[in-house]
Amino acid sequence: MNTAELEAVTAAEVIDARGAACPGPLLEAKKGMGKIAIGDVVELWSSDPATKSDVGAWAGKVGHEVLGTLEDDGYERVFIRRGK
């Protein structure tokens, strides 16, 4: 998705994991997935630079889809669609 498409996404769950070190943001994303329906989106806020690659690897293994990432003021917003 491009930036405009990501900015238009309404997340079912927003998880603020800013300030948490690896693997904290990934663990928070896993917990958040259990709270939403299949097809819904989790928006994960993280200041840990490893989050994007960690979440991408995890999502690919378990059947979720990383829609993309937006840079914000000192952190990244990662959008993940629940696949199963």
N, C-alpha and C positions, 0 to 999 in steps of 0.2 A: 504494500500500500504506500501511496505517496503521503507527504506531510499533511496536505489538506484532508485526505481521507482519514488518516489517523486522528486528526484533531476533531473530526466529526463523530468518531466512535464514542458511544455511551457505554461505559463499563458497568457491569453488574456489581463488581466489587473493586474498590480501590485499596491497594495495600501500600502503606507508607513504611518502607524498610530503609529509609535514608539513615545513614550513620551505622547501619549494621554491616559487619564484615562477613565475608564468605564463610560458611554457607548460609548465613542468616536470611538474605533475600530469597534464595531458592527455597528454603524451608517454608518461608511465609507464603510464597507463591503456591506451593503444594497444598498448604492448608486452605488457601483461598479457593482453589479449584474445587474443593469438597463442598463449598458453600453455594456454588452456582450451578445452573442447568447446562446441559450439553448444548453447545452452540453459543453460549454467552461468553463475555470477555472479562478477563481480569486485567486491571491496569496496575502494574507494579512500579513503584517509585524506588529507585536505588541510586546511591552515590558510590557503590562498589563497582569499579571498572570491570570486574570479572563476571558480573551478573548477566550481561548480554550473552556471552558465550556459554555460561553455565545453564541458563534458562533454555537457550537454543538446543543444547545437547539433550537436556532432560525432556523437553517438549517433543523432540523427534523420537525419543525412545518410547514415550508413553502415549503418543497419538494426539497431542495438542498441537496447535499452530501458532507460531510467533508471527503476528501480523506486522510488526515493525517496532521501531524505537524513535522517540522524540527526545531531543536534547532540551533540558530546561535549565534553570539557574543553579548549576552545580550538581545536577543529578540527571538521570535518564528515566524516561517513562516507557516501560516495556509493555506492549499489548499482546496478550495471549488468549487465543480462543480455545475453549474447552472442547476436546474432540471426543471424549468418551467418559 
